[in-house]
Amino acid sequence: MTSTLPRRAGSDRGDVPGRLLTMGVEEELLLVDADSGRPRLSNAAVVADARESGLDLQLELSRCQVETATPVCTRIDDLRQELRVSRTVAAAAAARAGSRLLAAAVPPFDTTPPGALTDAARYRRMAEHFGVVTDQVICGCHVHVGVPDRDVAVQVCNHLRPWLPALLALTANSSVTAGADTGYASWRHIQWGRWGSGGPPPFFRSARHYDDVVAMMLDAGTVLDPAMVYWDIRLSPHLPTLEIRVCDVPATIEETVTAATLVRGLVSTALTAVHRGDPAPRLEADRLKAACWRAAREGIDGYGMDPLTQRPVPAARLLGSLLEHVRPGLEEAGDFPSARASVRRILRRGNGARRQRRALAASRSTADFVAELARITVEGCEPAAPPPTAR
């Protein structure tokens, strides 16, 4: 729930041709019992074990969660390798602690057991103030893109708002909970709505307007500090980045890379529009909220809302529109062919929500289901990843 993205010493952006925006990714991941699938409260042991292997994991709100954070990257291949290392090392640390690491946005089985809150002063304060809302376990993926000017970042945020439902549909990965199909591709998104500061951000006139809204939320008690502003896009409270938080934690590394690539393309395209003086579409809050609900309900297997016409269109067409919209930014970075191929693969093979449903139908036991999700979590990882970059 907090942003811990580190900086990499000696950034390599200088020798990369073209205007490549820096980026980094945080992934929240689940720890579960291999046989029962129930959440395991073992994050402290997993974090300590991973640290011995050179990986700096973070504790999360619940003791059945850990968070990974890549260094700042400019090249997609570098980001992919950092994610491979993080998931490989975290999965091995989880196994040594008697757990399975799952890239799933909600626990597929059982509810959070008593005493699940991570013992930290900030989390205790949140539990006292927000009560049972803090009992939920939800895992997202946060993509940071470097935008140091806050007024420009707010304008970029306005340009990105209409595309939040498409990103959510693409990454939806929480169709199963309590051992059953929820009927939603992203049950995480539905649960996330219980936080008063969650969901799509308002349309902001300026950075000062952004700060005024945050100050109002602090006065109202909706948030306890700026790090609790959980909008789907926000200005990072302590980094010179725009943080896009709408995504479920994707099932696979390639899906995370695809989401991050599209997000950087969106930001790059929006920056060009801002510098040209193009106004952002003023999509009304109720329409955007309805479009996000539709994306959470149907994912890539139904219909989404066209961001311009606000009419239902097949999700595949919506993602095609997203690709065309960000094509200038993707082509500037040399990412368009790979991003288009990745989106097509996800549509063909299925995102996390579809693969969870398929695994649930095919599994003969809970252990089978957990094993399949654990396998998907490290899909594409080398058996023995190299030591991670010093962090």
C-alpha positions, -999 to 999 in steps of 0.1 A, spaced: 0 0 0 30 23 3 54 33 -24 90 21 -18 105 23 -53 142 28 -49 166 46 -72 193 28 -90 227 44 -87 243 54 -120 212 54 -141 219 43 -177 194 67 -193 222 87 -209 232 61 -234 197 52 -245 187 69 -278 155 90 -279 134 104 -250 129 74 -228 110 80 -196 123 63 -165 100 38 -148 98 12 -120 73 -13 -108 60 -25 -74 42 -58 -71 22 -70 -41 22 -108 -38 4 -133 -16 18 -160 7 -5 -191 11 -4 -226 24 5 -251 -4 -22 -276 6 -51 -255 19 -45 -223 0 -52 -203 31 -32 -171 37 0 -178 57 12 -151 80 48 -155 72 59 -122 56 85 -114 82 103 -147 77 101 -144 39 115 -108 40 144 -119 62 152 -149 40 150 -129 8 174 -103 23 200 -130 28 198 -136 -10 202 -99 -17 165 -90 -24 149 -62 -4 112 -71 0 88 -49 19 63 -59 45 27 -51 36 -5 -43 55 -13 -80 60 13 -106 72 3 -128 42 17 -102 18 51 -90 6 60 -63 -19 87 -62 -45 101 -31 -61 123 -28 -91 151 -2 -94 145 27 -118 147 14 -154 147 28 -189 149 -3 -209 120 -28 -210 144 -57 -210 160 -44 -178 126 -42 -162 117 -77 -173 149 -91 -158 144 -73 -125 109 -87 -122 122 -122 -130 148 -120 -103 123 -105 -77 97 -132 -83 123 -160 -84 140 -150 -52 107 -142 -34 92 -176 -44 123 -194 -31 122 -175 2 85 -182 5 91 -220 0 117 -221 27 92 -204 50 67 -231 43 46 -209 19 37 -206 -17 41 -172 -35 11 -163 -56 6 -135 -80 -31 -132 -73 -49 -100 -64 -70 -115 -37 -66 -148 -17 -82 -175 -37 -92 -195 -6 -104 -186 29 -106 -153 45 -78 -134 64 -71 -152 97 -71 -133 130 -39 -115 139 -31 -109 102 -22 -72 106 15 -65 102 29 -52 135 39 -17 125 28 16 141 13 30 108 -7 -2 102 -20 -2 138 -31 34 135 -49 25 102 -67 -4 118 -78 18 148 -92 44 124 -106 23 95 -117 -8 114 -126 -39 94 -117 -23 61 -80 -31 70 -89 -68 72 -91 -72 34 -61 -86 15 -57 -71 -20 -26 -71 -42 -20 -45 -68 7 -35 -93 20 1 -92 38 15 -122 59 47 -116 69 69 -145 93 98 -141 75 131 -144 93 156 -121 71 187 -128 40 184 -106 18 207 -126 27 188 -158 21 155 -139 -14 166 -129 -22 174 -166 -8 140 -176 -31 124 -150 -61 140 -166 -51 126 -200 -47 91 -186 -80 89 -167 -102 76 -196 -78 47 -202 -79 33 -166 -107 8 -174 -87 -7 -203 -56 -12 -180 -78 -28 -154 -94 -52 -179 -61 -62 -192 -45 -70 -158 -76 -84 -140 -64 -113 -119 -88 -119 -90 -118 -139 -103 -116 -165 -76 -120 -161 -38 -133 -184 -10 -127 -212 -35 -154 -200 -59 -158 -178 -90 -169 -143 -79 -184 -134 -112 -159 -106 -115 -126 -106 -133 -112 -82 -107 -128 -87 -73 -99 -67 -60 -113 -36 -77 -147 -41 -60 -131 -45 -26 -108 -15 -32 -139 7 -34 -143 3 4 -114 27 9 -126 63 9 -96 74 -12 -97 46 -37 -108 46 -73 -103 70 -103 -89 104 -94 -108 137 -99 -100 159 -129 -75 184 -115 -70 220 -126 -35 223 -113 -10 208 -87 -24 233 -62 -59 219 -68 -45 184 -63 -30 194 -30 -62 212 -19 -82 179 -24 -56 159 -5 -58 185 23 -96 182 24 -93 144 26 -69 147 55 -92 171 73 -121 147 68 -102 117 80 -106 99 47 -68 95 47 -43 97 76 -14 108 55 -6 116 19 6 80 13 -30 69 19 -42 86 -12 -51 55 -31 -64 69 -63 -58 48 -94 -33 76 -105 -16 98 -81 15 119 -77 39 99 -56 42 115 -21 80 111 -20 93 104 -56 93 126 -87 69 102 -105 34 97 -116 21 65 -100 -5 44 -119 -22 20 -94 -53 7 -112 -39 -27 -121 -44 -60 -103 -10 -76 -97 -7 -95 -130 -5 -133 -131 28 -134 -151 59 -113 -155 51 -108 -192 17 -93 -183 34 -69 -158 59 -59 -184 31 -53 -209 11 -32 -185 42 -11 -176 50 -7 -213 15 6 -220 16 29 -190 49 45 -201 34 48 -236 3 65 -221 25 90 -201 47 97 -231 17 103 -254 1 125 -227 33 146 -223 33 153 -260 -4 164 -258 3 186 -228 33 203 -245 11 209 -276 -16 224 -254 -42 198 -262 -69 197 -235 -76 164 -217 -110 148 -222 -132 158 -192 -147 124 -186 -173 127 -158 -165 109 -126 -197 88 -126 -190 77 -162 -154 67 -154 -165 49 -123 -191 29 -143 -165 21 -170 -141 8 -143 -169 -14 -128 -176 -28 -162 -139 -36 -167 -138 -53 -132 -168 -73 -141 -159 -85 -175 -121 -81 -179 -110 -91 -214 -138 -116 -219 -167 -93 -224 -173 -57 -231 -157 -24 -220 -167 12 -223 -152 32 -252 -135 62 -236 -147 86 -263 -182 74 -271 -189 58 -237 -207 30 -255 -200 -7 -248 -175 -23 -272 -158 -57 -271 -128 -57 -247 -105 -67 -276 -115 -36 -295 -110 -14 -265 -75 -27 -261 -69 -21 -298 -80 15 -293 -56 18 -264 -27 5 -285 -35 30 -313 -38 59 -288 -4 52 -273 13 42 -305 32 75 -309 47 71 -274 54 34 -279 71 39 -313 93 67 -298 106 41 -274 107 13 -299 81 -6 -279 51 -8 -303 57 -41 -320 64 -60 -288 35 -43 -270 10 -52 -297 22 -88 -298 20 -91 -260 -16 -77 -259 -26 -102 -287 -10 -131 -267 -29 -121 -236 -62 -119 -255 -55 -153 -270 -42 -171 -239 -61 -152 -213 -52 -129 -185 -50 -139 -148 -87 -139 -143 -93 -163 -172 -64 -185 -161 -77 -186 -125 -111 -198 -138 -95 -224 -161 -74 -237 -132 -103 -238 -108 -123 -259 -133 -94 -283 -141 -80 -288 -105 -89 -319 -86 -79 -304 -53 -70 -271 -36 -34 -281 -37 -36 -285 -75 -51 -251 -79 -24 -235 -57 4 -253 -75 -9 -240 -109 -11 -204 -97 24 -207 -81 37 -221 -114 22 -192 -134 37 -167 -109 72 -177 -120 64 -185 -156 92 -174 -178 117 -172 -149 151 -189 -153 157 -218 -128 186 -200 -113 183 -162 -117 214 -141 -112 218 -120 -80 196 -89 -81 210 -54 -86 223 -38 -54 194 -19 -40 
